[in-house]
């Protein structure tokens, strides 16, 4: 599978300069960052939630690390592994997302942390929040908003956005790329952005669909695969100047 990627190297993570972190309207929201080892969150909320978020990140990282120590295959498998009724909730959701999409459970880890931190803060601390973890977003706003799609060197990068109505939130918006960043992808998409109620599912699905975008293959193939994954609300695929869209997606042109 890896040989299909040789014609286009991934840009390093530094290339992005976290450009996607400027793609959501921050009016009347407080921006904060939480970094704990590999976890790097950007949070937007009505108040500074960084202290509470840091405690939650540590809590969930401890659960993940303990589970991986006891079940190493959870970390290394590129395929779904068996569901575990005794696992912590964050692990269960990652296992379910992997089963639904046909990828390894760690494909959902960034979305899982964003979702569990966001849901814990929502209602208990704030009424609206965005938690972004490596481009994977848990989002709850009290007004309609637009999320821009960052797609590296594509001419469409940050030129189009997804309009998100209040009725769809909270939801997950997750992006995978075969050309940008450090995350594992066996495909050639500049961006595969997935919308779903579950951020874990959106994250895992973005990885699966990104793997389906290959040189010489129409984007319609990956979109057809998207239709078979239960629970997805919409998908946007960017490859160079090509654009593929499926589902409940309202695109807007950005300046």
C-alpha positions in Angstrom: 0.0 0.0 0.0 2.8 2.4 0.9 4.1 2.4 -2.7 1.1 4.3 -3.9 2.4 7.4 -2.0 5.8 7.6 -3.5 4.9 10.2 -6.2 4.1 12.9 -3.7 5.8 13.3 -0.4 3.9 14.7 2.6 4.6 18.2 3.6 6.0 18.3 7.1 3.7 19.4 10.0 5.6 22.6 10.3 4.5 23.5 6.7 1.0 24.1 7.9 1.9 26.5 10.7 -1.4 25.4 12.2 -3.2 27.3 9.5 -6.4 25.5 10.2 -6.5 27.1 13.6 -7.6 30.4 12.1 -10.6 29.0 10.2 -13.4 29.4 12.7 -14.9 32.8 13.7 -13.6 33.5 17.2 -15.8 36.5 18.0 -16.8 36.7 21.7 -14.8 33.5 22.4 -11.6 33.0 24.4 -8.9 31.1 22.7 -6.6 28.9 24.7 -4.1 26.1 24.1 -3.4 22.8 26.0 -0.4 20.7 25.3 0.3 17.5 27.0 3.0 15.4 25.3 1.6 14.5 21.8 -1.8 16.0 22.6 -2.1 19.6 21.3 -5.5 21.2 21.7 -6.8 24.5 20.6 -10.0 25.5 22.5 -12.5 28.3 21.9 -15.1 29.0 24.6 -16.9 31.8 26.3 -14.3 31.6 29.1 -10.8 30.2 29.5 -11.2 26.5 29.9 -7.5 25.5 29.6 -7.1 24.4 33.3 -10.2 22.2 33.2 -9.2 20.9 29.8 -5.7 20.0 30.9 -7.0 17.9 33.7 -9.3 16.1 31.3 -6.5 15.5 28.8 -4.4 14.0 31.4 -7.3 11.8 32.6 -8.0 10.5 29.1 -4.4 10.1 28.2 -3.8 8.0 31.3 -6.7 5.7 30.3 -5.4 5.3 26.8 -1.8 4.6 27.9 -2.9 2.1 30.5 -5.1 0.3 28.0 -2.3 0.2 25.4 0.1 -1.2 28.0 -2.3 -4.0 28.7 -3.4 -4.4 25.0 -0.5 -3.5 22.7 -2.5 -4.5 19.6 -4.7 -1.5 20.2 -1.8 0.7 19.4 -0.3 -1.1 16.4 -3.2 -2.6 14.5 -4.1 -1.1 11.2 -7.4 -3.1 11.2 -10.3 -3.2 13.6 -9.8 -5.2 16.8 -12.4 -6.9 19.0 -14.8 -4.8 21.0 -14.1 -4.8 24.8 -17.1 -4.3 27.1 -14.8 -3.8 30.0 -12.8 -0.9 28.4 -13.1 2.7 29.5 -15.7 4.7 27.4 -13.1 6.5 25.3 -11.6 3.1 24.3 -15.0 1.6 23.5 -15.8 4.5 21.2 -12.5 4.2 19.4 -13.1 0.4 19.0 -16.6 1.0 17.6 -15.4 3.6 15.2 -12.7 1.3 13.9 -15.2 -1.5 13.4 -17.5 0.8 11.5 -14.8 2.1 9.1 -12.4 -0.8 8.7 -9.3 0.9 10.2 -7.2 0.5 13.3 -8.6 2.0 16.5 -5.8 4.6 16.8 -7.1 6.2 13.7 -9.7 7.7 16.0 -7.5 8.9 18.8 -7.3 12.6 18.0 -11.0 12.8 17.5 -11.7 10.8 20.6 -9.7 13.2 22.8 -11.3 16.2 21.3 -14.8 14.7 21.7 -14.4 13.5 25.3 -12.8 16.7 26.5 -15.4 18.8 24.6 -18.4 16.9 25.9 -17.1 17.0 29.5 -16.7 20.7 29.3 -20.0 21.4 27.5 -22.9 22.1 29.8 -20.8 21.7 32.9 -18.4 24.6 32.3 -19.6 26.3 29.1 -22.6 26.3 26.7 -20.6 26.5 23.5 -17.1 25.2 22.7 -14.7 24.2 20.0 -12.0 21.6 20.8 -9.5 21.1 17.9 -6.9 18.4 18.1 -4.6 18.1 15.1 -7.3 19.3 12.7 -10.1 17.1 14.3 -12.8 19.2 15.8 -15.6 18.8 18.4 -17.9 21.8 17.8 -20.9 23.2 19.6 -21.8 26.8 18.8 -25.1 28.7 19.6 -25.1 30.2 16.1 -24.4 29.0 12.6 -20.7 29.0 11.7 -18.3 28.2 8.9 -15.3 25.9 9.1 -12.7 26.4 6.4 -11.0 23.4 4.8 -7.2 23.5 4.8 -5.8 21.3 2.0 -2.1 22.1 1.8 -0.8 23.1 -1.6 -4.2 22.6 -3.3 -5.5 25.8 -5.0 -8.7 25.1 -3.0 -7.0 25.3 0.4 -8.9 27.7 2.7 -10.9 28.8 -0.3 -14.0 26.8 0.6 -15.7 26.2 3.9 -18.5 24.1 5.4 -21.5 26.0 6.7 -22.6 24.3 9.9 -26.2 25.0 11.1 -27.0 25.1 14.8 -29.3 22.1 14.5 -26.4 19.8 13.5 -24.3 20.6 16.6 -22.7 19.3 18.6 -20.8 17.4 15.9 -17.4 16.3 14.7 -15.5 17.7 11.7 -12.4 15.7 11.0 -9.8 16.0 8.3 -7.2 13.5 7.0 -4.6 14.2 4.4 -2.2 12.1 2.4 0.0 15.1 1.5 0.1 17.2 4.7 1.1 16.5 8.3 2.4 13.4 10.1 -0.7 11.3 10.5 -0.6 7.9 8.7 -2.5 7.8 5.4 -2.1 5.5 2.4 -3.9 7.8 0.0 -3.3 10.9 -2.1 -6.0 13.3 -1.0 -5.0 16.8 0.0 -7.9 16.7 2.4 -10.8 14.4 3.3 -13.1 16.2 5.7 -15.9 14.2 7.3 -18.9 15.4 9.3 -20.6 13.1 11.9 -22.3 13.3 15.3 -19.5 11.2 16.6 -16.0 12.8 16.4 -14.5 9.3 16.8 -16.4 8.1 13.8 -15.6 11.2 11.7 -11.9 10.8 12.5 -11.7 7.1 11.7 -13.8 7.6 8.5 -11.6 10.4 7.3 -8.6 8.0 7.6 -10.5 5.2 5.7 -11.7 7.5 3.0 -8.3 9.1 2.6 -6.9 5.7 2.0 -9.4 5.2 -0.9 -8.2 8.3 -2.8 -5.5 7.0 -5.2 -3.8 8.4 -8.2 -5.8 7.8 -11.4 -8.9 6.8 -9.4 -12.0 9.1 -9.5 -13.1 10.7 -6.3 -16.4 9.0 -6.8 -14.9 5.8 -5.6 -14.1 7.2 -2.2 -17.5 8.9 -2.0 -19.2 5.5 -2.8 -17.3 4.0 0.2 -18.5 6.9 2.3 -22.1 6.0 1.6 -21.5 2.5 3.1 -20.4 3.9 6.5 -23.3 4.3 8.8 -23.4 7.5 10.9 -21.7 9.9 8.5 -23.5 13.2 7.8 -21.3 14.4 4.9 -17.9 14.2 3.2 -15.7 16.7 1.3 -12.7 15.5 -0.7 -10.0 17.7 -2.1 -7.3 16.4 -4.5 -5.4 19.2 -6.3 -8.1 21.2 -8.1 -10.6 18.4 -7.8 -13.5 18.5 -5.4 -15.9 15.7 -4.3 -18.9 16.2 -2.0 -21.5 13.8 -0.6 -24.2 14.1 2.1 -25.5 17.0 4.2 -22.8 19.5 3.2 -23.3 23.1 2.4 -20.2 24.6 1.0 -19.4 28.3 0.9 -16.8 30.2 -1.0 -14.2 32.0 1.2 -12.2 35.1 0.3 
